Amino acid sequence: MTLIKSISGIRGTIGGRTGEGLNPLDIVKFTSAYAAYIRKTCQSKSNKIVVGRDARISGEMVRNVVAGALMGMGWDVTDIDLASTPTTELAVTMEGASGGMILTASHNPKQWNALKLLNEHGEFLDDAAGKEILRIAETEEFVYADTDNLGSYRKDLTYHKKHIDNVLALDLVDTNAIKNAGFRVAIDCVNSVGGIILPELLERLGVGYVEKLYC
């Protein structure tokens, strides 16, 4: 079992004893520390935090634990479910949220997962913020909401389309030029969230032929 705590987030292998892997108790502790930090430092008046995840086997479990901990800390959760990292970052800004959590271990094998933390601008936290969250987690300086102040949960599955719409609206994107170029594209989405958004993006950009692998 492995648990790696760094300013870029918390990643580890699923299971094991507390403190030895990324198990539910560890997820609650670090999510609660993040929630407390955002409450203390964020300038936004929004009570939302966005959560997106990749397609790992452990993804639903991790998402459920994260959402419950955030709600327990009084935050309203907008769950965009399966979503790429840039899609989750965009959702934070479009929702006007105070932060976001991306549940993905990137290139690591299937037994891994991670909590990656965003600010209200949809950006990864800086060094000082990351260190403070680790300190809060270590000292457990967080207080859960009482019954009347628990957060809410809402699922929003529209962000793949919203992300694509935003790409197509960019001045630099010329769909006619792309269509006329006659591109033939092969994509390998490694059985994860790229396989949801990328084929539709390429189609709407005007790419004439797409060979899809593991989408």
C-alpha positions in Angstrom: 0.0 0.0 0.0 1.2 3.5 -0.8 0.0 7.0 0.3 1.8 10.0 -1.1 1.0 13.5 0.4 2.3 16.4 -1.6 1.3 20.0 -2.5 -0.1 18.7 -5.8 -2.6 16.5 -4.1 -3.0 13.2 -2.3 -2.5 10.0 -4.2 -2.2 6.4 -3.3 -3.2 2.8 -3.8 -6.8 1.9 -2.8 -7.1 -0.1 0.4 -4.9 -1.0 3.4 -4.7 0.4 6.8 -5.4 4.1 7.5 -2.3 6.1 6.6 -0.9 3.4 4.5 -3.1 3.7 1.4 -5.9 5.9 0.0 -8.7 4.3 2.0 -12.0 6.0 2.9 -10.8 7.4 6.2 -7.8 9.1 4.5 -10.1 10.4 1.8 -12.4 12.0 4.4 -9.5 13.5 6.3 -7.9 15.2 3.3 -11.2 16.3 1.7 -12.2 17.8 5.0 -8.9 19.7 5.3 -9.3 21.0 1.8 -12.9 22.1 2.5 -11.8 23.9 5.7 -9.0 25.6 3.9 -11.3 26.8 1.1 -13.8 28.1 3.6 -11.2 30.1 5.4 -9.4 31.6 2.4 -11.6 31.8 -0.7 -12.8 35.2 -1.6 -15.8 33.9 -3.5 -19.2 33.9 -1.8 -20.2 30.7 -3.6 -21.0 27.6 -1.5 -20.3 25.2 -4.4 -17.4 22.8 -4.9 -17.2 20.9 -8.2 -16.2 17.2 -8.3 -15.1 15.3 -11.4 -13.5 11.9 -11.8 -11.8 9.6 -14.3 -13.0 6.1 -15.1 -11.0 4.1 -12.6 -12.7 1.1 -10.8 -12.4 2.9 -7.5 -13.8 6.2 -8.9 -17.4 5.8 -7.7 -16.3 4.9 -4.2 -13.9 7.8 -4.0 -16.4 10.2 -5.4 -19.1 9.1 -2.9 -16.8 9.5 0.0 -15.5 12.9 -1.2 -19.0 14.2 -1.8 -20.2 13.1 1.6 -17.2 14.7 3.4 -17.8 18.0 1.5 -21.5 18.0 2.3 -20.6 17.2 5.9 -18.4 20.3 5.9 -21.3 22.4 4.7 -20.4 22.6 1.0 -22.9 22.2 -1.9 -21.4 19.6 -4.3 -21.8 19.8 -8.1 -20.9 16.4 -9.3 -20.0 16.4 -13.0 -19.1 12.7 -12.9 -16.8 11.3 -15.6 -14.9 14.3 -16.8 -11.4 15.2 -18.1 -9.1 17.4 -16.0 -9.7 20.5 -18.2 -13.4 19.9 -18.2 -13.5 19.9 -14.4 -11.3 23.1 -14.3 -13.7 24.8 -16.7 -16.7 23.7 -14.7 -15.3 25.4 -11.6 -15.3 28.8 -13.4 -18.6 28.3 -15.2 -20.3 27.3 -12.0 -18.8 30.2 -10.1 -17.7 27.7 -7.6 -15.2 28.2 -4.7 -13.1 25.2 -5.7 -13.0 21.8 -7.3 -11.6 18.3 -6.8 -10.4 16.1 -9.6 -10.4 12.4 -8.7 -7.7 10.9 -11.0 -4.3 9.3 -10.6 -3.4 10.2 -14.2 -0.9 7.7 -15.7 -0.7 5.4 -12.6 -2.1 1.8 -12.7 -5.6 0.9 -11.9 -5.0 0.3 -8.1 -4.2 4.0 -7.7 -6.4 7.1 -7.3 -5.9 10.6 -6.1 -7.4 13.9 -4.9 -6.3 16.8 -7.0 -7.3 20.2 -5.6 -8.4 23.4 -7.4 -9.0 27.0 -6.3 -12.0 29.2 -7.4 -10.2 30.0 -10.7 -10.1 26.3 -11.7 -6.3 26.3 -11.1 -4.2 23.9 -9.1 -3.3 25.2 -5.6 0.1 26.7 -5.1 2.8 25.5 -2.7 1.7 27.5 0.3 -1.9 26.3 0.0 -0.9 22.7 -0.4 1.3 22.8 2.6 -1.5 24.4 4.7 -4.0 21.8 3.7 -1.6 19.0 4.7 -1.1 20.8 8.1 -4.9 21.1 8.6 -5.2 17.4 7.8 -2.4 16.4 10.2 -3.9 18.5 13.1 -7.5 17.8 12.1 -8.4 21.4 12.4 -11.8 21.1 10.8 -15.3 21.2 12.2 -18.3 19.5 10.5 -21.6 21.3 9.9 -24.6 20.7 12.1 -27.9 19.4 10.8 -29.2 22.7 9.6 -26.0 23.6 7.7 -25.2 20.4 5.8 -24.4 20.8 2.1 -26.5 19.6 -0.8 -25.7 17.3 -3.8 -26.4 17.9 -7.4 -25.3 15.9 -10.5 -24.7 17.8 -13.7 -23.9 15.8 -16.8 -23.8 18.7 -19.3 -20.2 19.7 -19.0 -18.8 17.6 -21.9 -21.1 19.6 -24.2 -20.4 22.9 -22.5 -16.6 22.3 -22.8 -16.9 21.4 -26.5 -19.1 24.5 -27.1 -16.5 26.7 -25.5 -13.7 25.2 -27.7 -15.7 25.8 -30.8 -16.5 29.4 -29.7 -12.8 30.3 -29.7 -11.7 32.8 -32.3 -8.7 30.7 -33.3 -10.8 27.6 -34.1 -11.8 27.5 -37.8 -14.0 24.5 -38.3 -14.3 25.1 -42.1 -10.5 25.0 -42.4 -10.3 21.8 -40.4 -13.1 20.2 -42.5 -11.4 21.3 -45.8 -8.1 19.9 -44.7 -9.4 16.3 -44.8 -7.7 15.2 -41.6 -7.7 11.5 -40.7 -7.1 11.1 -37.0 -6.3 8.1 -34.8 -7.0 8.4 -31.0 -6.3 6.1 -28.1 -8.3 7.1 -25.1 -7.0 4.3 -22.8 -10.6 3.3 -21.7 -11.1 6.6 -19.7 -12.8 9.9 -19.9 -11.1 11.1 -23.1 -13.1 8.4 -24.9 -16.3 10.3 -24.0 -15.4 13.8 -25.0 -12.7 13.5 -27.7 -14.6 11.7 -30.5 -17.5 14.2 -30.2 -15.0 17.1 -30.2 -13.3 15.9 -33.3 -16.6 15.3 -35.1 -17.8 18.8 -34.3 -14.5 20.3 -35.3 -15.1 18.8 -38.8 -12.5 16.0 -38.8 -13.6 13.7 -41.5 -12.3 10.3 -40.2 -11.5 9.2 -36.7 -10.1 5.8 -35.8 -11.0 5.2 -32.2 -9.0 2.9 -30.0 -10.1 2.1 -26.4 -12.8 4.7 -26.4 
